Amino acid sequence: MKQEHVQPMSISGAVITVSSSRTRENDTSGETIKTLFEDAGIRIAHYAIVPDRIDAIRREVIRALDRASCVVINGGTGLTHDDCTIEAVLPLLDKQIDGFGELFRMMSFAEISSAAMLSRAIAGISGGKAIFCVPGSTGAVKLATSALIIPEIRHILTHANK
């Protein structure tokens, strides 16, 4: 990769868990993202748990974007009647990173077979900052964060801020 594609920069992370049942004490997925970020040298600038409501999710993402350059939202990306993370986040995106969802589902297929198609994982850019929406299972957040987000976040933010 060419050096101009990856500029040195300070990256800060935000983690938002979308759930009506998780708490700070049992949010293993949120904790997994925070640990992986911290282990990669990404400072956690914001953490929250919000209910499955478009207004609550959108409000928290906007708050997180004020504090962090990379926001990972876990949960609410499925097909049930209360899954609304994608609907909350899509209007905030300036550009989508279609390859993120495609690669996430491809990699998930190896682990969970055809059920991977039920994931509506997406990513995009908002105001030069990256937003990732991933399923709420601990396995899914570990896969997305360690295999896709962390390896490419500097590259993504470099391009998003040119």
C-alpha positions as CSV (number, residue, x, y, z in Angstrom):
1,M,0.0,0.0,0.0
2,K,1.3,3.5,-0.9
3,Q,2.2,5.7,2.1
4,E,-0.1,8.5,0.9
5,H,-3.0,6.1,1.4
6,V,-2.2,5.7,5.1
7,Q,-1.3,8.9,7.0
8,P,-0.2,9.0,10.6
9,M,-3.1,10.1,12.8
10,S,-4.6,9.7,16.2
11,I,-7.6,7.5,16.1
12,S,-10.3,7.5,18.8
13,G,-13.1,5.0,19.1
14,A,-16.7,5.0,20.2
15,V,-18.7,1.9,21.0
16,I,-22.5,1.9,21.0
17,T,-24.4,-1.2,22.0
18,V,-28.0,-1.3,20.8
19,S,-30.0,-3.5,23.1
20,S,-33.1,-3.4,25.4
21,S,-31.6,-6.0,27.7
22,R,-27.8,-5.4,27.9
23,T,-26.2,-3.5,30.7
24,R,-22.6,-2.4,31.4
25,E,-22.2,-5.5,33.5
26,N,-23.2,-8.0,30.8
27,D,-22.3,-6.2,27.5
28,T,-19.7,-8.7,26.4
29,S,-19.8,-7.5,22.8
30,G,-19.2,-3.8,23.7
31,E,-16.4,-4.9,26.0
32,T,-14.9,-7.0,23.3
33,I,-14.8,-4.0,20.9
34,K,-13.3,-1.8,23.5
35,T,-10.6,-4.3,24.4
36,L,-9.7,-4.9,20.8
37,F,-9.5,-1.2,20.1
38,E,-7.4,-0.5,23.2
39,D,-5.0,-3.4,22.4
40,A,-4.6,-1.8,18.9
41,G,-3.8,1.6,20.5
42,I,-7.2,3.1,19.7
43,R,-8.4,5.2,22.7
44,I,-12.0,4.8,23.7
45,A,-13.6,8.2,23.7
46,H,-17.2,7.2,24.1
47,Y,-19.3,4.2,25.2
48,A,-23.0,3.9,25.5
49,I,-25.9,1.3,25.6
50,V,-29.1,2.5,23.9
51,P,-32.5,0.9,23.3
52,D,-33.6,-0.4,19.9
53,R,-35.2,3.0,18.8
54,I,-34.2,5.0,15.8
55,D,-34.2,8.3,17.7
56,A,-32.1,7.0,20.6
57,I,-29.6,5.4,18.2
58,R,-29.3,8.4,16.0
59,R,-28.9,10.8,18.9
60,E,-26.1,8.6,20.4
61,V,-24.3,8.2,17.1
62,I,-24.3,12.0,16.7
63,R,-22.9,12.4,20.2
64,A,-20.2,9.8,19.5
65,L,-19.2,11.5,16.3
66,D,-18.4,14.6,18.3
67,R,-15.9,12.6,20.4
68,A,-14.4,9.9,18.2
69,S,-13.2,9.3,14.6
70,C,-14.4,5.7,14.5
71,V,-17.8,4.6,15.8
72,V,-18.8,1.0,16.0
73,I,-22.4,0.2,16.7
74,N,-23.2,-3.4,17.6
75,G,-26.7,-4.8,17.7
76,G,-30.0,-4.1,15.9
77,T,-28.7,-5.1,12.4
78,G,-30.9,-8.1,11.9
79,L,-34.4,-8.7,10.6
80,T,-36.7,-8.7,13.6
81,H,-39.3,-6.0,14.1
82,D,-37.2,-4.0,16.5
83,D,-33.9,-4.1,14.6
84,C,-33.5,-0.5,13.5
85,T,-29.8,0.3,13.7
86,I,-29.4,0.5,9.9
87,E,-32.5,2.7,9.5
88,A,-31.1,5.0,12.2
89,V,-27.6,5.3,10.8
90,L,-28.1,5.3,7.0
91,P,-29.3,9.0,6.8
92,L,-26.2,10.1,8.7
93,L,-23.8,8.6,6.1
94,D,-22.2,10.8,3.4
95,K,-20.8,7.7,1.7
96,Q,-21.3,4.0,2.2
97,I,-18.4,1.5,2.3
98,D,-20.3,-1.3,0.6
99,G,-17.3,-3.7,0.7
100,F,-17.4,-3.8,4.5
101,G,-20.8,-5.5,4.6
102,E,-19.9,-7.7,1.7
103,L,-16.7,-8.9,3.3
104,F,-18.2,-9.3,6.7
105,R,-21.0,-11.5,5.3
106,M,-18.4,-13.5,3.3
107,M,-16.2,-14.1,6.3
108,S,-19.3,-14.9,8.5
109,F,-20.4,-17.5,6.0
110,A,-17.3,-19.5,6.8
111,E,-18.3,-19.5,10.5
112,I,-22.2,-19.6,10.5
113,S,-23.0,-20.8,6.9
114,S,-26.0,-19.4,5.0
115,A,-27.4,-17.6,8.1
116,A,-24.8,-14.9,7.3
117,M,-27.2,-13.5,4.8
118,L,-29.4,-12.3,7.6
119,S,-26.9,-9.7,8.7
120,R,-27.4,-6.2,7.4
121,A,-23.9,-5.0,8.5
122,I,-22.9,-1.7,6.9
123,A,-20.2,0.9,7.1
124,G,-19.8,4.4,5.9
125,I,-18.3,7.9,6.3
126,S,-19.9,10.8,8.0
127,G,-18.1,14.1,8.2
128,G,-14.7,12.4,7.6
129,K,-15.4,9.9,10.4
130,A,-16.0,6.2,10.0
131,I,-19.2,4.4,11.2
132,F,-19.6,0.6,11.4
133,C,-22.8,-1.2,12.2
134,V,-22.3,-4.9,13.1
135,P,-24.4,-7.6,14.6
136,G,-24.4,-7.8,18.4
137,S,-23.0,-11.3,19.0
138,T,-19.6,-11.4,20.5
139,G,-18.3,-13.6,17.7
140,A,-19.6,-11.1,15.1
141,V,-18.0,-8.0,16.8
142,K,-14.7,-9.8,17.2
143,L,-14.6,-10.8,13.5
144,A,-15.6,-7.3,12.3
145,T,-13.3,-5.4,14.6
146,S,-10.2,-7.6,14.5
147,A,-10.3,-8.7,10.8
148,L,-11.8,-5.7,9.1
149,I,-12.1,-2.5,11.1
150,I,-8.7,-2.3,12.9
151,P,-6.6,-3.4,9.9
152,E,-8.2,-0.7,7.6
153,I,-9.3,2.1,9.9
154,R,-6.2,4.3,9.3
155,H,-6.6,3.7,5.5
156,I,-10.3,4.6,5.6
157,L,-9.8,7.7,7.6
158,T,-6.9,8.9,5.4
159,H,-9.2,8.7,2.3
160,A,-12.2,10.2,4.2
161,N,-10.2,13.3,5.1
162,K,-8.5,14.1,1.8
